[in-house]
Amino acid sequence: MNPFLQTLVNQKVKQLTTQELIQYANQYDISISKKEAENILSLVKKEQINIYDEAKLNKLLDKIRNIVSADAANKAEKLLTQLQSIL
């Protein structure tokens, strides 16, 4: 995969707004509340992320699981997996 494009997607994930995250979730038929989106994004914006690196993605998902419900964490995992397929 093109590292430049990966960087662009990772940057976009870090810069998502709550509304954008909800829109992406809806696009992939994932129901996510505004509060869940806010909680997930608060962590994503603090972390150095790479959704294409399985180890880093799993570490991020573990942290997400610690701050949101199991259901919200599963939604975040599903959405991040979908975003990986952009490239």
Secondary structure, DSSP 8 states (H G I E B T S, - for coil): --HHHHHHHHHHHHH--HHHHHHHHHHTT----HHHHHHHHHHHHHS---TT-HHHHHHHHHHHHHHS-HHHHHHHHHHHHHHHTT-
